[in-house]
């Protein structure tokens, strides 16, 4: 049995309207639904239409929440889908909302990826591999990621990695020279830089062994290890000490000179 709209009242909340059927409050709708279905006083609605309007209003509410979520920052399609899932929006409604947002260019994974890469390149110490991984986690397609990474030029990558390398070297002067180079390479690789970029950085950095620093590092690390192994007889103590220092990157000739030094002492 059809019911007639007898009144439409504006809510205190902007964009919301109360619908009265046969003189009684029935439900509320958004302005979008009101306009789309041309709801007006005197219009008759059957039960099927009422249910349809209520479903349309739920979709409208979810869409507006998605818009609000997008107003704070750019999002990917996956991020919006996760957000709508948390709101318990049905799958079909999620797809409709995402399609509409894409159509209106409010959701654009390629634009998002380019913006993300530009920002990361300027404000972080992360290389392209780490940035790409972050974008994958956000649901961005690989083809979009590859296109977006063009925004992070090789020159920029080298400059960022070079700053990282300089800081790392300054903090790790007490490492054996070879260990320093190996750990520096690993550090830059972990940060997401390619072997090509790292090679250019090492070339630019032009690391040279400082014999004085090496000797200081060898003595310092040797003293720590010696305290650990001094409970053993000297031959076994020196054997263990030699192995440990070699693993730390010191050359055999450097280690032999150090052992001769502490033997004399």
PyMOL commands that set and color helices and strands:
alter all, ss='L'
color gray80, all
select helices_A, chain A and resi 31-36+47-72+77-86+91-103+109-123+128-137+142-151+154-171+177-190+195-205+211-229+234-247+252-264
alter helices_A, ss='H'
color red, helices_A
select strands_A, chain A and resi 3-10+16-21+24-30+44-45
alter strands_A, ss='S'
color yellow, strands_A
deselect
rebuild
show_as cartoon
